Amino acid sequence: MPNIRSAVKNLRKSERRRVQNLSVKSATKTQVKKYIHLINEGRVEEARALLPAVFKKVDMAVTKNVFHRNKAARIKSRLSRKLPVVSEPAPVQP
């Protein structure tokens, strides 16, 4: 337990920040898990529609200094690679 008044205040402040950061981190992880669950079930179109929301959640965590920007880029890259590439059928030549 801190002895100095400013250290006591900093302890309270860091505890508030820890709780807030935990909330942001948890919400982000929930979105990511939901996206991965959709991919594993084969619901690719729903996952494709959810991807921008997941990216936004990750980016918001970066702006709130919960994640480092490189970690966010790594997460977004891995999530993008998980999405299967649906090849469009080639147009039929007349």
N, C-alpha and C positions, 0 to 999 in steps of 0.2 A: 504494500500500500504506500502511495507517495506521501512524503512529508511536507512538501512545498505546495503552497496554494495553487500556483500556476500548473503544477504537475497534476493536481487533483482535477482541475478544470480540463486539462488536456485529456485525462483519462475518460471523463464524461463525454467529451467531444469525440474521441476516437471510438467509444462504444456506440454512440449514435450513428457514426459513419459506418461502423462494421455491420450494424443491423440493416442499414439502408443498402449497403453494397451486397449483403447476403440476399436481400429481396430481389435486387436487379439480377444478380447472378442466377438465382433460382428460376426466375421467370424466363430468362434467356435459355437456360438448360431445358426447361419444359418445352419451349417452342422447338428447340433442336430435336428433342426426343420425339415429339409429335411428328415432325417432318420425316425422321428416320423410320418411324413406325409405319407411316404411309408408304414409304418406298418398299419396306420389307413385305408389306401386304400386297404390293403390286398396283397400288392406286397412284399411278404416276401422274395423271393429270391433276389430281388434287394436290399432290406434292409440289408439282410445278407451280400451281396457284399459290401455295403457301410459302414458297421460297422467298419472294420479296419481303414478306412479313418477318420471316426469320432473319433475313439480312438486316432489316431495319432494327430489329431487337438487338442484334449483335452490334450494330453501329451506335445505337443509343448507349449501350454499355461502355463503348469506347469514349463517347463524349462525356460520360459521367465518371470516367477514369476508373472503371471497374476492371476492364480488360485493357491490355496494351494493344496498340493498333496492329502490331505484327501478329499477335495472337488472334485478333479478329480476322485478319486477312487469311491466316492459316485455317481457321474454322470455316470461313466462307468458301475457300478453295476446296476443302475436303467435302463440304456439303454439295457443292456444284458437281464434283466428280462422281458422287453417289447417284446422281440423277441419270437414269439411262438415256442415251441418245436415241431418239426415235427418228429413224431415217425416213424421209419423205419419199413416197413412191415416185420414180422417174416419170415425167410426162410422156405419154405415148405419142410417138411421131406418126403423123398421118401418111 
